[in-house]
Amino acid sequence: MANKIRLGFIGANVKSTWASQSHFPALLASPDVEVAAVCTRNPESAEAARKAFGAKLAFTDYRAMVASKEIDAVAVVVRVPSHYEPTKAAIEAGKHVYTEWPLGRTTAEAVELTALAKANGVQTAVGLQSRVSPALLYVKELIDTGYLGEVLACHVSTHRDGPLERPSSRTWQRDANLGANPMTIANGHVIDALRFVAGNFARVACMLSTQVKQWYETDTKQMVDVTSPDNILVSGQLARGAAASVCVGAVPWGGPGFRMEIFGREGAIIATGNISSQRGEMLRVQGAQKSQTLKDLAIPDRFIHVPESFPRGDPFNVGQMYALFAESIRAGKVHDRLATFDTAVELHRFLDTLKQASDTGRTLTVA
């Protein structure tokens, strides 16, 4: 295997939003991964991506790409309903795979892909970037080493943009059955961040609601019905005994971003950001011990896995993921900070529990 991991990128259209904001600049700056091949649906966009990355190969069929001996690993960064087939094809071709979150449209898809990866002995990564945020790694360490003493209560809130008007190319997320909406994405990332730093839930109640029941399509000039939840309220108790609440919403205007508050007998920790927990901005971490005054806490360099010159913002945490993914491939075992397909299955199942709790109006025990 070459010094750098040779990556085949599925969904490499240079005009895509999330990939161009995060994955593309992260890969171009990565000392661990090189883009050896790209794949999009048409020859023109594939060639544009090949030139942009300096990649050796360009494909319009992911099946042909994953069969190539010129790549060691595959990144699947396409719409969630399309994660399953290329991820499965890459695994069956013996390639290591990094798939964005959610891993599958359903938990069943995620479980199947995870079992298949284990059977084929490939390394996996899933795009739960909160788990490689240096700020949240530090918060987790502070909690684990007793900064707060006994954790008593925690609250996390995130309110992100939820435009009332969208082009038809962006209204597919209105269908809850397609697996990509505020419940799975915004809430999935945020509640995973809380579970990561403070531990899993033991019991949970939830209310899902769709406050905006129609979106206006700016190109077709018509209103379309929405079934995806846009407000998620969760309350419960963590396995460690702390009371916990989560509020995630897609709001039309003025979303204040991310805020995590964790309170213990000995102190408090507050982490805040302008967007969300998984995005690449460096979260602000403040702490107080036996004091009502919060002070900024410096985040140690030991939680950073990319070079000092690495681009900040959205590429940063994605770059952290690629660095740990590459290390896992080289070592032949999972790095202990890397979110894998197993991590994804746990979160998929927890989100299923939240939906069941909302549908039944009951407080449920978390398996």
N, C-alpha and C positions, 0 to 999 in steps of 0.2 A: 504494500500500500504506500502511496506517495506520502511525503511529509504532511502536506495539507490533505484534509478530507475532500475528495472530489464529489461535489454535490450536483444532483439533477434537480432543478426547480420547476415544479408543476404549478402553473398560475403566474407565469413570469411577465404578464402584460405590463409594460412600463407605465400604462395609464391607470392601473389599478390603485385604489386608494390606500388601504392598510399596508399592502406589500411595499408600495413605493415610499410610504412614510417610514417604514420600520425595517422590513427584511432586506430590501435592496441596499440601502446605505450601510446596514450592519454587515452584510456579506462582503461588500466592496472594501470595508475597513478591517475585515476579520483576518488575523494572522493564522487561524486554524482551519478555515474552510475556503475553498475556491469553487466558484460556479463553473462547472465543467460542461453542463448541458442545461438547456432551457426548454420548456414546453408550454405552448399556448394553442388555442384552437385553430388559428389560421397562419399561413406562412409569413404574411407581412409582419404581424405582431411578434411572431417567434424570431424572425430575423432581426427586428428592432431590438428585442431583448438580448439576443446573442451579441450584437454589437455593443450594447450598453454595458454588458457584463464582461465582455472580452471572452465569452465562452467559446469552447471548441465546437460544440454541437447544438443544433436547434431542431426541435421536433414539434409536430402537430398531433401526435398520438402518444399518450403517456405509456402505453404498452410497449411501444418500440423503445422509448427512452429507458424504462426501468430494466429492459433486457440488455442494455449496453454495458460492455465491459469497461467503459471509460468512466464509470461513476461508482462510488462506494456507498452513497447514501442519497436519499430523496427527501425533499421538502414538499409537503402538500399544503399549499396556501391558496385555496379556492373557496367558493361558497360552501357552507356547511353541508347542504344536501348532496354535494359532490365529493365529500371527503372519503366516503367508504370505498368506492371502486379503485381509485388510484392508490390509496393506502394499501388495500388488499393486494393489488398487482405488484407493488413494490416489495412487500413482504414475501410474496410467493417467488419473486425473482431473487430473494436472498439479500435485499438491500436494507440497510438501516433506515429508519423513517422518523422524520419530525413532522407531525401533523398539527395544524393549528387547532385551538379549542373553539367549540366543542369537538371532541374526537369523532363522534358520529351524530347522525340525525336523531338516533335513539340510543338508549342504554344497551339494547340488544346488539346494535352495530358495534358499539365500543367494546363490549364483552367479547364478541367474535373476533375482532381485530387484535385484541390483546392476547387471546389464546393462540391465534395464528402466529403472532410475533414470537411468542415463547416457543412454540413448536418448531419454528424455523431458526431460532437462536439469534435473532437480530436485536440490536439496541433500538430503543424507542425514546422519543421525546414528544411531549405535548405542550402546546403554547399557553401554559398557565404561568405567565411571566411574573406574577406577584411573588412567586416563590424564589425568584432570583433577584428581586429588588434589594439592593444593599441596605436600604432603610428598614425593610421588613425583616430581613435576616438579622439585623441588629436588634430590632424590637423583640423578635423571638428569643434571641440570646439573653437579652435583659430579663425577660420573663422567666426563662428557664434557670437563670442563675440567681433569682431571688430579689431583683431590683424592686419589685412591687410587694414582696411577701406573698401572702395568700391573695389570689385574684378573686375579687368580689363581684365585679360587674364590667361589662364591656358593651360598647355600642359602635356600630359602623353605619355611615350613611354615604351614599353617592347619588347625586342627581346630575344626569347628563342630558345633552341636547336630544330632543325628540321632535323634529320638525313636523309641522302639520301639513306641509306641502313637500312633495318629492317627485322626481321623475319616475316613470314606470319602471325603469331599471333598478330602482331602489325600493320598490314597494313589495317585493317578494317576501320580505321579512314580516309582513303583516300576518302571514299564515303560521299559526302556532305549531302546526304539524311538521314544518320544515326544520325546526330545531335551532333557529337562529333568531333570537329576540332578547329583550331586556332580561327576561327570566334566566335564560341560559348564558348569555354573554356578559352583560353588565353585572347582574347579580351573581352569576357563576364565578366571575373573577373576584368580586368583592367578598363574597361569603367564603370563598376558598382562602383568601388572604387572612380572614379572621380565624378560620380553622387551622391554618398553617402556624400562626403565631401563638394562638391561645389554646389550641386543642379542639377536638371534635365535640359536636353536640351529643348530649345524652337523650334529651327529649325536646320536641320542637312543635310550635304552632305556626301557621302561616296564613296570610290572606293575599291572594293574587287578584288583581283587578285590571280591567281595560278601561281606562278613563277616556281615552280618545278612540272612539269606535269606528271612525272613518278617516282616511287620509285623502287629500286632493292630489291627483296626478297632474303635474304641471304640463306634460306633453299631450296626454290624451284628453285633458280638460274634464275629467270625471272623478267622482268620489268612489273610493273602494273600501270595502268592509275590512275591519281589522279584528282578528281573533287573538293575537298575541298579547299577553299581559304587559302593561307598561308601568305598573306600580307593584312592588313586592314588599310586603311587611312580614318580618320573621321575628318571633320571640321564642325564647326557650332557656334551657340550662345546659351549660357545658359539662363534659365528663368530669372536669375538675371542680364542679359545683358552682361556678360563677353564673350569674344571670346574664343573658345575652340578648341583644336586639339588633336587627339589621333593617335598614330602610333604603331601598333602591328605587329610583324613578327615572323615567324619561320625560323631561319637561320641555315645553316649547321654548322658553326663554330663561336666561339668567341662571343656568345650572351652576351651583357653587362648587362642584367637584367632590373630592374625597375627604372624609374625616373618620379617623379611627380613634376611639377613646377607650382606654383600659385602666381600670381602677383597682387598687389593692389596699391591703391594710397598711403598707409601708409607703405607698406613693401612687403616682399616676404617670401614664405615658400617652401622649397625643401625637398621632401622625397625620399629616395633612398634605393634600396636593390639589392642583387645579383641575385635574381630569379624573383619573381613576387609579386604582392601586397597581395595575399591571403596566400602565403606560410608562415610558422611559424617563420622565422627569424625576429628578431626585427628590423624594418626599422629604418634607421637613419633619424632624422628630424632636419633640420636647418632652422633658421629664421633670418630675418633682418628687422628692423623697421627704416625707414628714414635713411638708411645706405646701402652702397654697400658691406658691409662685412657680410657674413653669419656666424652665430654662432650656435653651437650645442644646441638643446633644450632638456632638461631632460623630459622624458615621465612620467607623474604622475602615481602613483600606483593605483589610483581610476579606471583606465581603465582595470585593471587586475582582472580576475574572477577565477583564478586557484591558487593553493598553490605556495608559493615561491620555493618549491623544484620541481615543475612541469618540465618535460623535455622540453628543448628549441628546436628550429628548427621546422620541420613540425608538430610534435604533438601539438605545443602550441596553435595556433589559432583553431585547431579542438577541443582541450580541452576546449577552451573558449566557443565554440559552444555547446558542451555537457553540460557545467555548466549552461548556460542560458536556454537550452532546458529542463534540469531537473527542474530548477526553475519555468519555465512556467508550467510544468506538475503539480508540487506541488501546485502552486498558482491558477491553473485553468484559467490563463489568460496569454497573450503573454508578455514576457519581452520586454521592449521598445528597447533593443539593439539586439534582435534576428531576423535574416532573416527568414521569413516564406514562405510558398507557395505563399502567396499574393505578396511578394517581388519578387519571381521567375517569376510570371506571368508578372509583370511590365517589368522585364528585357527581358523576351522572346519577348514581344510585341515590345520593343524598338529595339531589334536585327532584328526583322522583318522589322521595318521601315528603318534600315540601309541597309538591303538587297534591299528593294524597291528603296531606293535612289540610290544605286549602279546600279541596273538593268535599271533604267530609266534615269540616269544621271541628276537627278533633286535635288534641295534643297527642303526638305520636312518639313512641320510643324509637330512637335511632339505632339501627342494627350496626 
